[in-house]
Structures are given as C-alpha cells and as structure tokens.
Amino acid sequence: MSMYTKAGQFDGPLLIFETMCYTDIVSWNTTLSGFRTSEGALNFAHRMNFNGVVFYPVTYTTILAFCADHEDFLFGLKLHSLIFKSGLDGEVFVGNALISMYSRLRRLIEARSVFDEMANEDLVSWNAILSGYSQEGNHGLGAIFVFIEMVGEGMGLDHVSFTSAVSACGHEMNLELGKQIHGLTIKSGYGSHVSVCNVLILTYSKCEVTEDAKLVFQCMMIATKLVEEGKMIHGFCIKTGFLSKHNVCNSLITMYAKLESMHDSIKVFEELNCREIISWNALISGYAQNGLCQDALKTFLVATMESKPNNYTFGSVLSPIGDAQDIYLKYGQ
C-alpha cells in the first residue's frame, strides 16, 4: 500500500485496503494519506470515525491539512474538540497542524489561541502563525509583531520566516523595517534565497524603490548562477568518487558558506562519515561569515565534545562572539 501511495497510484492501495480482512491504524492512515482530493479524504475520515477507529496524532495532522484545502471549518472544529478530549493537544506537530488549518481558513483568532496555549512552540509553530497573519493583507501589523516576538525569543529564522515578514512589510508599506529585515536575511544566509528575494523585489516595488528592487534581482541572479556552478562541481565530485576525500568535502562546506547557502554546507557536513576538526572549523567559520553567531557557538560546543579543537577552531568561534550582543561575553571569556 505504501509503495503504491508513494508512487502516486492511489487505486492500488485503496483496492488492497477494501479487500483486507483485518485493518489496523497503519492501513487506515496509509490509505488516508494517499487521497489526492480533499473531498475523498474527508469522506474516508468520516468513515474511519464511524467505524470507531482511534485517531493517532498522524491521523489528525493528515485530516487537518485536507480540512484546510476543502475549507471545511466545522469538521476541523470537531477534530479540534476530539484532539482536546484525547489529550493530544500537547503534541507540537498536532498543534502546528491546527494553527495551519485555522490560518488557511482565515480564522486567525482561533489560530492564535492554539499558538498561545502551546507549551513548547518550535519554528514550524511560529512560521505557521506568522504566515497566517501575513497572508491576510489587513493583518500585516500583526505579522510584524509576531516576527519581532520571534527575534526576541531567539528563535532561529528560515526562509519561510523572512518571506512572511517581508511580505507583511509590503502590506504595511513599511520600507524602513523592510530594509532592516533585508539586512537580517543577508546576515542569516538567506539574502540570495529565491523566495525571499522575490518578496523583497515585490516589497521594494510596492514602496516605489525600484533601484533596490533591481539590485536584489541582480544579486539573486549572480548568486543563483554561482550556486548552480558550485553544485555542478559538487555533482562531478560525487560521480568521480572524490567525496570520500575529506579535503574535498571541507572545501565544499566552505564554498557553499561563501555563497550564503548554509543549508547546503550543513548537508555536506551531515553526510560526512568521519568528522575531523577541520570539517568542524569549516562549518563554524561558515556560520560566522553568514552572521549566524548562535549557530556558530552551538556548533563549537558540540565540536569540543567530539573532536579536539585547535587554534583555528577558537579563532572561528571568537569572531562571531565578538560581533554578537553582550550576552555572549561570558562564552568568549
């Protein structure tokens, strides 16, 4: 069933499910996740409920996504009630699914209520509520306040965070804050990310700052070309077996970091079979170059537990600590 579902051939698993003598929650969930239309999925969910199937967290998250697509607010509300009764409202990813559903249904009061009641929000939670506010043109100010909260909480930001925040600045015609967030995207390594650049161009155009819009576009084109060329070399290294050489992998980590593509640097690092101190140094330096001080410090602390740091390790981490706020002084000392 799972094989057919992953291959996008839903008739297969549905036929297998209908002929099964015994069905468990795994078979129900696998069949549910294979639906391509919200109407079919929600009808199947009603059938599950009618047959007394006990919903698992993954069941709820799947159905809630279909509720948002189908704009079925009442069924989503019923699911929320069942989640609360079953005690699954404490599950982070279930809470995230609820926030996303309510946001996409433009029920921001309910979305914010779920968010505020969560004991442990993660980046997905913050992005879900932030996206909810930013997609509504008349809630741009609310999105800006959520983004400021995220920064204040020390939450790690990604391209989704920046895209929503810049979009909100465009709605509010807040050019000054938009420029500040633009600077933060560059420091965080997302200055050349396609989706972030697209929203920046749109925001600058709305605020009639066409020169800045053109500059973002040019930088995006240059960065995209360089990253593509870097990935071509990376692909050649894979084909020729050079990725087994540590110095090649370390160079790739450094290359992607210089191109402000830290997610690619991290990917290369995580795929290393053996992480020597030079690899750790390359990653720490990459974070430092992209203004990710907190990530550089965290990586340094992990590196000291797995490898013996050298003078380059200390040099790499002291630089971002010096650039960060006073709270990091004790770590520098």
VOBA-1610 file (N, C-alpha, C; in pm, whole numbers, padded with zeros to 5 digits, always signed):
BEGIN
Met+00082-00121+00000Met+00000+00000+00000Met+00086+00126+00000Ser+00187+00124+00086Ser+00276+00240+00096Ser+00351+00262-00035Met+00390+00153-00101Met+00463+00162-00227Met+00377+00230-00333Tyr+00251+00186-00346Tyr+00160+00246-00444Tyr+00135+00394-00413Thr+00118+00426-00284Thr+00090+00563-00243Thr+00205+00654-00278Lys+00330+00610-00246Lys+00448+00691-00276Lys+00466+00710-00426Ala+00419+00611-00504Ala+00431+00618-00650Ala+00318+00702-00711Gly+00225+00749-00627Gly+00115+00832-00675Gly+00004+00753-00742Gln+00002+00620-00723Gln-00102+00535-00781Gln-00199+00493-00670Phe-00302+00574-00652Phe-00388+00554-00536Phe-00488+00440-00553Asp-00524+00405-00674Asp-00621+00297-00694Asp-00572+00166-00634Gly-00439+00146-00640Gly-00379+00023-00587Gly-00401+00005-00438Pro-00357+00100-00354Pro-00375+00083-00210Pro-00520+00080-00166Leu-00606+00155-00234Leu-00748+00156-00198Leu-00811+00019-00225Leu-00771-00042-00337Leu-00822-00176-00371Leu-00772-00278-00270Ile-00644-00268-00232Ile-00587-00360-00131Ile-00660-00342+00001Phe-00683-00216+00040Phe-00750-00187+00167Phe-00890-00247+00170Glu-00963-00232+00062Glu-01102-00280+00057Glu-01110-00433+00064Thr-01002-00501+00028Thr-01005-00648+00028Thr-00939-00709+00152Met-00890-00622+00241Met-00823-00671+00362Met-00924-00725+00462Cys-00892-00840+00521Cys-00980-00900+00622Cys-00965-00828+00756Tyr-00844-00782+00783Tyr-00818-00712+00908Tyr-00746-00581+00878Thr-00796-00473+00932Thr-00733-00342+00912Thr-00692-00284+01047Asp-00572-00225+01051Asp-00528-00157+01172Asp-00508-00009+01141Ile-00462+00067+01239Ile-00448+00212+01222Ile-00347+00247+01113Val-00247+00161+01094Val-00145+00187+00992Val-00207+00180+00852Ser-00289+00077+00829Ser-00353+00062+00698Ser-00453+00176+00672Trp-00527+00216+00777Trp-00620+00328+00764Trp-00544+00457+00729Asn-00436+00483+00803Asn-00359+00606+00781Asn-00291+00608+00646Thr-00239+00493+00603Thr-00173+00484+00473Thr-00271+00514+00361Thr-00392+00458+00373Thr-00495+00482+00272Thr-00538+00629+00273Leu-00555+00683+00393Leu-00596+00824+00408Leu-00495+00918+00342Ser-00368+00894+00367Ser-00264+00985+00315Ser-00251+00978+00164Gly-00306+00872+00103Gly-00293+00856-00041Gly-00395+00932-00123Phe-00499+00985-00060Phe-00602+01058-00133Phe-00544+01184-00197Arg-00588+01211-00320Arg-00542+01329-00391Arg-00642+01443-00385Thr-00765+01415-00343Thr-00866+01520-00331Thr-00912+01530-00186Ser-00939+01652-00143Ser-00983+01674-00006Ser-01118+01609+00021Glu-01206+01615-00076Glu-01339+01558-00058Glu-01332+01408-00030Gly-01252+01336-00110Gly-01237+01192-00090Gly-01174+01160+00044Ala-01071+01239+00082Ala-01002+01216+00210Ala-01095+01239+00328Leu-01174+01347+00323Leu-01264+01379+00434Leu-01377+01277+00445Asn-01425+01229+00332Asn-01526+01122+00336Asn-01469+00995+00401Phe-01344+00966+00369Phe-01277+00849+00427Phe-01255+00870+00576Ala-01224+00994+00616Ala-01205+01026+00758Ala-01336+01007+00835His-01448+01048+00774His-01580+01025+00835His-01605+00875+00852Arg-01563+00800+00752Arg-01579+00653+00756Arg-01495+00595+00870Met-01374+00644+00887Met-01288+00599+00997Met-01355+00625+01131Asn-01408+00746+01145Asn-01474+00784+01271Asn-01597+00697+01297Phe-01674+00670+01191Phe-01795+00589+01202Phe-01762+00445+01243Asn-01645+00395+01196Asn-01603+00259+01228Asn-01530+00249+01362Gly-01525+00359+01433Gly-01466+00357+01567Gly-01314+00352+01568Val-01251+00392+01458Val-01104+00392+01453Val-01052+00502+01545Val-00959+00467+01633Val-00899+00566+01723Val-00793+00643+01647Phe-00811+00773+01637Phe-00717+00856+01561Phe-00586+00874+01637Tyr-00475+00858+01563Tyr-00342+00884+01615Tyr-00304+01027+01578Pro-00197+01083+01638Pro-00155+01219+01601Pro-00137+01237+01451Val-00075+01137+01384Val-00052+01149+01240Val-00184+01150+01164Thr-00286+01083+01218Thr-00419+01083+01155Thr-00475+01224+01157Tyr-00468+01288+01273Tyr-00521+01424+01287Tyr-00449+01522+01196Thr-00316+01515+01191Thr-00241+01611+01109Thr-00275+01596+00961Thr-00295+01471+00917Thr-00331+01447+00777Thr-00469+01503+00745Ile-00565+01475+00832Ile-00703+01521+00808Ile-00713+01673+00816Leu-00642+01732+00911Leu-00647+01878+00927Leu-00597+01949+00802Ala-00495+01892+00738Ala-00443+01950+00614Ala-00549+01948+00506Phe-00623+01836+00498Phe-00730+01825+00399Phe-00846+01919+00432Cys-00872+01942+00562Cys-00978+02035+00603Cys-00948+02176+00551Ala-00821+02215+00560Ala-00781+02349+00515Ala-00799+02361+00364Asp-00762+02256+00290Asp-00776+02258+00144Asp-00923+02265+00103His-01008+02195+00178His-01150+02185+00143His-01232+02297+00206Glu-01165+02378+00291Glu-01232+02486+00364Glu-01349+02434+00446Asp-01326+02320+00511Asp-01429+02259+00596Asp-01402+02298+00741Phe-01448+02417+00779Phe-01421+02470+00912Phe-01490+02387+01021Leu-01615+02347+00997Leu-01691+02276+01100Leu-01628+02142+01135Phe-01584+02068+01031Phe-01520+01939+01057Phe-01386+01960+01128Gly-01315+02066+01091Gly-01190+02099+01157Gly-01212+02132+01304Leu-01321+02202+01332Leu-01356+02236+01470Leu-01388+02110+01551Lys-01457+02018+01486Lys-01490+01890+01550Lys-01362+01812+01582Leu-01269+01812+01488Leu-01141+01744+01509Leu-01064+01807+01625His-01068+01939+01631His-01001+02010+01740His-01058+01965+01875Ser-01188+01951+01881Ser-01253+01905+02004Ser-01208+01763+02040Leu-01200+01675+01938Leu-01156+01537+01962Leu-01010+01532+02007Ile-00927+01620+01949Ile-00786+01627+01987Ile-00774+01666+02134Phe-00854+01764+02175Phe-00851+01810+02314Phe-00895+01698+02409Lys-01003+01628+02372Lys-01056+01520+02456Lys-00959+01403+02469Ser-00885+01377+02360Ser-00791+01265+02360Ser-00656+01300+02423Gly-00641+01427+02462Gly-00517+01470+02527Gly-00399+01488+02434Leu-00427+01497+02304Leu-00319+01512+02206Leu-00290+01658+02173Asp-00357+01749+02243Asp-00335+01891+02216Asp-00195+01935+02260Gly-00128+01853+02339Gly+00008+01884+02382Gly+00114+01846+02281Glu+00075+01768+02178Glu+00170+01728+02074Glu+00200+01848+01984Val+00327+01881+01971Val+00366+02002+01896Val+00318+01997+01752Phe+00340+01885+01683Phe+00305+01881+01541Phe+00154+01879+01518Val+00077+01834+01617Val-00069+01842+01607Val-00112+01988+01622Gly-00052+02056+01719Gly-00079+02199+01737Gly-00043+02279+01613Asn+00071+02244+01551Asn+00113+02313+01428Asn+00011+02293+01316Ala-00042+02171+01306Ala-00142+02141+01203Ala-00270+02222+01227Leu-00308+02237+01353Leu-00426+02317+01387Leu-00405+02465+01351Ile-00287+02518+01385Ile-00257+02658+01352Ile-00262+02679+01201Ser-00202+02586+01127Ser-00200+02596+00980Ser-00341+02590+00923Met-00424+02499+00976Met-00561+02487+00928Met-00640+02615+00951Tyr-00638+02663+01075Tyr-00712+02784+01108Tyr-00662+02905+01028Ser-00530+02913+01010Ser-00472+03025+00935Ser-00518+03023+00790Arg-00514+02904+00730Arg-00554+02892+00589Arg-00703+02914+00570Leu-00780+02892+00677Leu-00924+02919+00673Leu-00956+03061+00717Arg-00850+03141+00737Arg-00862+03282+00777Arg-00931+03297+00913Arg-00908+03202+01001Arg-00959+03208+01138Arg-00842+03237+01230Leu-00792+03359+01223Leu-00668+03394+01293Leu-00684+03400+01444Ile-00805+03430+01492Ile-00828+03433+01638Ile-00809+03292+01694Glu-00868+03192+01625Glu-00855+03053+01669Glu-00711+03005+01656Ala-00644+03046+01545Ala-00504+03007+01523Ala-00416+03061+01635Arg-00436+03188+01668Arg-00354+03249+01774Arg-00383+03186+01909Ser-00509+03147+01932Ser-00546+03083+02058Ser-00472+02950+02075Val-00467+02871+01968Val-00394+02744+01971Val-00246+02769+01998Phe-00190+02867+01928Phe-00048+02900+01944Phe-00017+02941+02087Asp-00100+03027+02145Asp-00075+03077+02281Asp-00087+02967+02386Glu-00165+02864+02357Glu-00185+02755+02453Glu-00078+02647+02443Met+00007+02656+02340Met+00113+02555+02323Met+00221+02573+02428Ala+00264+02461+02487Ala+00368+02467+02591Ala+00506+02483+02531Asn+00529+02419+02416Asn+00661+02422+02352Asn+00646+02450+02203Glu+00654+02578+02166Glu+00645+02611+02023Glu+00780+02586+01957Asp+00777+02540+01832Asp+00900+02527+01755Asp+00894+02624+01637Leu+00993+02619+01550Leu+00999+02712+01437Leu+00876+02697+01347Val+00829+02573+01330Val+00710+02549+01247Val+00588+02620+01306Ser+00575+02617+01438Ser+00464+02684+01506Ser+00466+02834+01479Trp+00584+02893+01499Trp+00599+03038+01477Trp+00572+03073+01331Asn+00628+02996+01240Asn+00608+03024+01097Asn+00462+03009+01056Ala+00393+02913+01117Ala+00252+02890+01082Ala+00167+03011+01119Ile+00185+03064+01241Ile+00107+03180+01284Ile+00152+03305+01209Leu+00282+03317+01184Leu+00335+03431+01109Leu+00279+03434+00967Ser+00279+03318+00902Ser+00225+03307+00765Ser+00077+03338+00762Gly+00006+03294+00869Gly-00137+03322+00877Gly-00166+03471+00875Tyr-00091+03547+00954Tyr-00111+03692+00958Tyr-00068+03759+00827Ser+00045+03714+00772Ser+00100+03782+00654Ser+00018+03756+00527Gln-00054+03641+00522Gln-00132+03614+00401Gln-00259+03699+00394Glu-00297+03756+00507Glu-00411+03846+00511Glu-00359+03990+00502Gly-00393+04060+00396Gly-00342+04194+00374Gly-00368+04293+00486Asn-00480+04274+00558Asn-00515+04369+00664Asn-00461+04326+00801His-00375+04224+00805His-00313+04180+00931His-00161+04189+00924Gly-00112+04277+00838Gly+00033+04292+00822Gly+00102+04334+00951Leu+00037+04423+01025Leu+00094+04469+01151Leu+00105+04355+01251Gly+00004+04268+01253Gly+00007+04152+01341Gly+00123+04060+01308Ala+00150+04042+01177Ala+00262+03959+01132Ala+00394+04019+01177Ile+00405+04151+01166Ile+00529+04220+01207Ile+00554+04200+01357Phe+00447+04211+01438Phe+00461+04191+01583Phe+00504+04048+01615Val+00449+03949+01541Val+00487+03809+01562Val+00634+03790+01528Phe+00678+03850+01417Phe+00819+03838+01376Phe+00911+03899+01481Ile+00873+04014+01535Ile+00953+04079+01640Ile+00959+03989+01763Glu+00846+03922+01795Glu+00844+03826+01906Glu+00943+03713+01882Met+00944+03661+01757Met+01035+03551+01722Met+01179+03590+01746Val+01216+03708+01698Val+01353+03756+01713Val+01386+03773+01861Gly+01291+03829+01937Gly+01310+03849+02080Gly+01327+03719+02157Glu+01259+03614+02110Glu+01268+03483+02174Glu+01394+03406+02134Gly+01470+03464+02040Gly+01592+03398+01994Gly+01564+03279+01904Met+01446+03278+01841Met+01409+03168+01753Met+01491+03173+01624Gly+01543+03059+01582Gly+01617+03052+01456Gly+01523+03078+01340Leu+01558+03169+01252Leu+01473+03208+01140Leu+01513+03134+01013Asp+01416+03107+00928Asp+01446+03045+00799Asp+01379+03126+00687His+01385+03073+00565His+01331+03148+00451His+01181+03172+00462Val+01108+03080+00529Val+00963+03098+00547Val+00938+03219+00638Ser+01016+03229+00746Ser+01003+03342+00839Ser+01027+03474+00767Phe+01135+03480+00691Phe+01171+03604+00623Phe+01071+03639+00513Thr+01026+03539+00439Thr+00929+03565+00332Thr+00802+03626+00389Ser+00752+03570+00498Ser+00628+03620+00560Ser+00649+03760+00616Ala+00762+03783+00683Ala+00788+03914+00745Ala+00803+04024+00640Val+00878+03996+00534Val+00897+04097+00428Val+00764+04124+00358Ser+00685+04018+00338Ser+00553+04033+00275Ser+00465+04125+00359Ala+00471+04109+00491Ala+00393+04194+00583Ala+00437+04340+00572Cys+00567+04363+00558Cys+00618+04500+00540Cys+00564+04561+00412Gly+00550+04477+00310Gly+00493+04524+00184Gly+00348+04564+00201His+00271+04483+00275His+00130+04515+00301His+00117+04648+00375Glu+00208+04669+00471Glu+00202+04789+00555Glu+00278+04907+00494Met+00343+04885+00378Met+00425+04988+00313Met+00531+05041+00409Asn+00586+04951+00491Asn+00687+04988+00591Asn+00826+04962+00532Leu+00875+05060+00458Leu+01003+05044+00388Leu+01120+05032+00484Glu+01120+05113+00590Glu+01232+05114+00684Glu+01252+04977+00749Leu+01141+04917+00799Leu+01150+04785+00861Leu+01185+04679+00758Gly+01130+04694+00637Gly+01162+04601+00529Gly+01310+04596+00499Lys+01375+04714+00502Lys+01520+04720+00478Lys+01598+04656+00593Gln+01548+04676+00715Gln+01614+04614+00831Gln+01607+04462+00822Ile+01489+04411+00785Ile+01473+04265+00771Ile+01558+04214+00655His+01568+04293+00549His+01655+04258+00435His+01798+04237+00484Gly+01845+04329+00568Gly+01979+04316+00624Gly+01994+04191+00707Leu+01888+04158+00782Leu+01890+04037+00865Leu+01892+03910+00779Thr+01823+03914+00665Thr+01825+03797+00576Thr+01966+03771+00524Ile+02039+03879+00494Ile+02177+03865+00445Ile+02265+03806+00555Lys+02250+03857+00678Lys+02329+03807+00791Lys+02298+03661+00820Ser+02173+03622+00798Ser+02129+03485+00830Ser+02155+03387+00718Gly+02210+03434+00606Gly+02243+03345+00496Gly+02130+03321+00398Tyr+02025+03404+00405Tyr+01911+03387+00314Tyr+01898+03505+00217Gly+02003+03585+00206Gly+01998+03704+00121Gly+01981+03674-00026Ser+02018+03554-00070Ser+02004+03519-00211Ser+01901+03408-00233His+01826+03373-00128His+01723+03269-00141His+01613+03320-00235Val+01575+03237-00331Val+01484+03280-00437Val+01352+03334-00383Ser+01286+03260-00293Ser+01155+03303-00244Ser+01166+03433-00164Val+01274+03448-00086Val+01296+03570-00007Val+01321+03689-00102Cys+01406+03666-00203Cys+01437+03773-00299Cys+01313+03816-00376Asn+01229+03720-00413Asn+01106+03753-00487Asn+01017+03846-00407Val+01001+03818-00277Val+00917+03902-00191Val+00983+04037-00167Leu+01115+04039-00155Leu+01187+04166-00139Leu+01167+04255-00260Ile+01176+04196-00379Ile+01156+04272-00503Ile+01014+04329-00507Leu+00917+04247-00469Leu+00777+04291-00468Leu+00755+04405-00367Thr+00816+04390-00248Thr+00801+04493-00143Thr+00865+04624-00185Tyr+00987+04618-00239Tyr+01054+04741-00285Tyr+00975+04806-00399Ser+00917+04724-00486Ser+00838+04778-00597Ser+00712+04847-00545Lys+00646+04786-00444Lys+00527+04847-00385Lys+00558+04982-00322Cys+00678+04989-00260Cys+00721+05113-00195Cys+00789+05210-00292Glu+00785+05172-00423Glu+00839+05256-00531Glu+00989+05284-00516Val+01060+05183-00467Val+01207+05193-00459Val+01263+05095-00563Thr+01250+05134-00689Thr+01281+05042-00800Thr+01429+05006-00808Glu+01516+05099-00770Glu+01661+05072-00776Glu+01699+04958-00682Asp+01641+04958-00561Asp+01668+04850-00465Asp+01611+04717-00516Ala+01495+04724-00580Ala+01433+04603-00637Ala+01524+04544-00745Lys+01579+04632-00829Lys+01670+04586-00936Lys+01797+04524-00877Leu+01848+04588-00770Leu+01971+04540-00706Leu+01951+04400-00647Val+01836+04378-00581Val+01804+04246-00525Val+01798+04142-00637Phe+01733+04179-00748Phe+01721+04088-00862Phe+01858+04051-00918Gln+01945+04151-00934Gln+02080+04126-00988Gln+02161+04035-00896Cys+02152+04064-00766Cys+02225+03980-00667Cys+02174+03837-00668Met+02042+03822-00684Met+01982+03689-00687Met+02032+03611-00809Met+02038+03678-00924Met+02083+03613-01047Met+02229+03569-01037Ile+02313+03657-00981Ile+02456+03625-00967Ile+02474+03507-00871Ala+02404+03516-00755Ala+02416+03410-00653Ala+02364+03277-00706Thr+02252+03282-00778Thr+02193+03160-00834Thr+02288+03093-00931Lys+02351+03176-01015Lys+02446+03122-01115Lys+02566+03058-01046Leu+02619+03127-00945Leu+02736+03074-00873Leu+02702+02944-00800Val+02585+02940-00736Val+02544+02818-00664Val+02526+02703-00761Glu+02466+02733-00878Glu+02446+02628-00979Glu+02580+02573-01027Glu+02676+02662-01049Glu+02809+02618-01092Glu+02876+02536-00982Gly+02857+02580-00856Gly+02912+02504-00743Gly+02850+02366-00732Lys+02721+02359-00756Lys+02652+02229-00749Lys+02694+02137-00863Met+02728+02196-00978Met+02779+02116-01089Met+02912+02051-01049Ile+02998+02129-00985Ile+03126+02074-00938Ile+03100+01969-00830His+03005+01996-00741His+02968+01900-00636His+02922+01769-00700Gly+02839+01779-00803Gly+02790+01659-00872Gly+02903+01582-00937Phe+03000+01654-00995Phe+03117+01589-01056Phe+03197+01513-00950Cys+03209+01574-00831Cys+03282+01509-00721Cys+03213+01379-00678Ile+03080+01381-00679Ile+03003+01261-00642Ile+03027+01151-00745Lys+03018+01187-00875Lys+03035+01089-00982Lys+03175+01028-00985Thr+03275+01109-00956Thr+03413+01062-00965Thr+03465+01003-00834Gly+03380+01005-00731Gly+03418+00944-00604Gly+03507+01029-00516Phe+03520+01158-00550Phe+03607+01246-00472Phe+03547+01286-00337Leu+03418+01258-00316Leu+03357+01296-00189Leu+03412+01213-00073Ser+03483+01106-00106Ser+03545+01026+00000Ser+03668+01096+00058Lys+03715+01199-00013Lys+03830+01276+00032Lys+03782+01389+00124His+03834+01390+00247His+03787+01490+00344His+03816+01633+00301Asn+03931+01655+00236Asn+03964+01792+00196Asn+03867+01846+00091Val+03812+01755+00008Val+03713+01796-00093Val+03583+01837-00024Cys+03539+01756+00071Cys+03414+01787+00144Cys+03428+01916+00223Asn+03544+01935+00285Asn+03567+02058+00361Asn+03563+02180+00270Ser+03617+02166+00150Ser+03614+02275+00053Ser+03471+02305+00008Leu+03391+02200-00008Leu+03250+02219-00046Leu+03173+02293+00063Ile+03200+02257+00189Ile+03135+02325+00303Ile+03169+02474+00300Thr+03296+02504+00279Thr+03342+02644+00273Thr+03282+02716+00152Met+03278+02648+00037Met+03225+02710-00085Met+03080+02750-00068Tyr+02998+02657-00019Tyr+02854+02687-00002Tyr+02834+02798+00100Ala+02916+02800+00206Ala+02905+02905+00307Ala+02934+03042+00247Lys+03038+03051+00163Lys+03072+03178+00099Lys+02964+03223+00001Leu+02889+03127-00052Leu+02779+03159-00144Leu+02647+03182-00070Glu+02657+03195+00064Glu+02540+03219+00151Glu+02437+03107+00139Ser+02485+02985+00116Ser+02396+02869+00105Ser+02429+02772+00218Met+02402+02816+00342Met+02440+02738+00460Met+02368+02604+00468His+02244+02597+00415His+02174+02468+00421His+02248+02362+00339Asp+02315+02404+00230Asp+02395+02309+00151Asp+02524+02273+00226Ser+02582+02371+00295Ser+02702+02343+00376Ser+02671+02239+00483Ile+02558+02260+00550Ile+02517+02169+00657Ile+02492+02029+00601Lys+02431+02023+00483Lys+02401+01894+00420Lys+02530+01815+00392Val+02630+01884+00337Val+02759+01819+00309Val+02821+01770+00440Phe+02817+01856+00542Phe+02876+01822+00672Phe+02808+01700+00733Glu+02674+01698+00728Glu+02599+01588+00790Glu+02620+01454+00718Glu+02661+01459+00592Glu+02683+01337+00515Glu+02824+01280+00532Leu+02909+01351+00609Leu+03045+01303+00632Leu+03044+01176+00717Asn+03123+01079+00677Asn+03134+00955+00756Asn+03216+00978+00882Cys+03317+01061+00869Cys+03405+01092+00983Cys+03426+01243+00989Arg+03390+01303+01102Arg+03400+01449+01116Arg+03527+01486+01193Glu+03628+01530+01119Glu+03751+01573+01183Glu+03740+01722+01216Ile+03834+01774+01293Ile+03825+01912+01342Ile+03826+02013+01229Ile+03890+01981+01117Ile+03893+02074+01002Ile+03752+02094+00948Ser+03673+01986+00946Ser+03534+01994+00899Ser+03451+02081+00993Trp+03470+02059+01123Trp+03400+02142+01222Trp+03438+02289+01205Asn+03567+02315+01184Asn+03614+02453+01166Asn+03548+02519+01044Ala+03536+02442+00936Ala+03475+02495+00814Ala+03330+02535+00838Leu+03257+02450+00913Leu+03116+02479+00941Leu+03102+02598+01035Ile+03184+02602+01140Ile+03179+02715+01235Ile+03211+02846+01163Ser+03313+02844+01077Ser+03350+02963+01001Ser+03237+03005+00907Gly+03170+02906+00850Gly+03058+02934+00760Gly+02946+03007+00833Tyr+02913+02957+00952Tyr+02811+03025+01033Tyr+02855+03168+01065Ala+02983+03184+01102Ala+03035+03316+01139Ala+03028+03413+01021Gln+03066+03367+00903Gln+03064+03451+00782Gln+02924+03498+00748Asn+02825+03416+00781Asn+02686+03449+00748Asn+02612+03514+00865Gly+02688+03553+00968Gly+02627+03624+01080Gly+02543+03540+01172Leu+02557+03406+01163Leu+02478+03316+01247Leu+02557+03283+01375Cys+02566+03382+01462Cys+02651+03373+01581Cys+02610+03259+01674Gln+02479+03248+01697Gln+02430+03146+01789Gln+02460+03006+01736Asp+02440+02986+01605Asp+02468+02855+01545Asp+02617+02823+01550Ala+02701+02927+01530Ala+02846+02907+01538Ala+02887+02862+01677Leu+02828+02924+01779Leu+02860+02890+01918Leu+02813+02748+01952Lys+02690+02715+01910Lys+02636+02581+01937Lys+02722+02474+01871Thr+02761+02500+01746Thr+02844+02404+01673Thr+02980+02387+01740Phe+03037+02498+01788Phe+03165+02493+01860Phe+03154+02403+01984Leu+03046+02420+02061Leu+03027+02341+02183Leu+03016+02192+02153Val+02947+02158+02043Val+02936+02017+02002Val+03071+01966+01954Ala+03142+02052+01879Ala+03274+02013+01825Ala+03371+01977+01936Thr+03369+02053+02046Thr+03461+02028+02158Thr+03433+01894+02226Met+03310+01843+02209Met+03276+01714+02269Met+03314+01597+02178Glu+03323+01624+02047Glu+03350+01517+01952Glu+03494+01517+01899Ser+03559+01635+01903Ser+03695+01647+01849Ser+03780+01736+01938Lys+03909+01737+01911Lys+04000+01824+01987Lys+04015+01955+01910Pro+03968+02067+01968Pro+03977+02195+01896Pro+04121+02242+01881Asn+04148+02319+01775Asn+04280+02377+01755Asn+04268+02529+01750Asn+04377+02597+01718Asn+04375+02744+01719Asn+04275+02802+01619Tyr+04253+02731+01505Tyr+04156+02778+01405Tyr+04013+02767+01459Thr+03989+02664+01539Thr+03856+02645+01598Thr+03823+02763+01689Phe+03916+02797+01776Phe+03892+02909+01868Phe+03881+03042+01792Gly+03966+03057+01690Gly+03960+03179+01610Gly+03827+03194+01539Ser+03773+03080+01490Ser+03646+03082+01417Ser+03529+03121+01505Val+03530+03075+01631Val+03415+03100+01719Val+03426+03233+01792Leu+03548+03281+01818Leu+03564+03408+01890Leu+03518+03527+01807Ser+03534+03516+01676Ser+03492+03625+01587Ser+03342+03652+01594Pro+03255+03549+01577Pro+03111+03576+01588Pro+03066+03616+01727Ile+03136+03564+01831Ile+03101+03603+01968Ile+03128+03752+01987Gly+03237+03800+01929Gly+03271+03942+01938Gly+03171+04030+01866Asp+03111+03975+01757Asp+03014+04053+01680Asp+02875+04052+01742Ala+02850+03955+01833Ala+02717+03940+01891Ala+02696+04034+02009Gln+02575+04026+02068Gln+02545+04114+02181Gln+02620+04071+02307Asp+02612+04157+02410Asp+02690+04137+02534Asp+02663+04004+02602Ile+02544+03946+02577Ile+02507+03821+02646Ile+02607+03709+02615Tyr+02679+03721+02502Tyr+02775+03617+02462Tyr+02913+03639+02524Leu+02932+03751+02596Leu+03063+03782+02650Leu+03116+03674+02742Lys+03024+03617+02824Lys+03068+03513+02917Lys+03122+03390+02844Tyr+03065+03359+02725Tyr+03116+03247+02646Tyr+03254+03279+02590Gly+03272+03405+02547Gly+03401+03446+02496Gly+03508+03437+02603Gln+03471+03477+02727Gln+03566+03470+02837Gln+03601+03325+02870
//
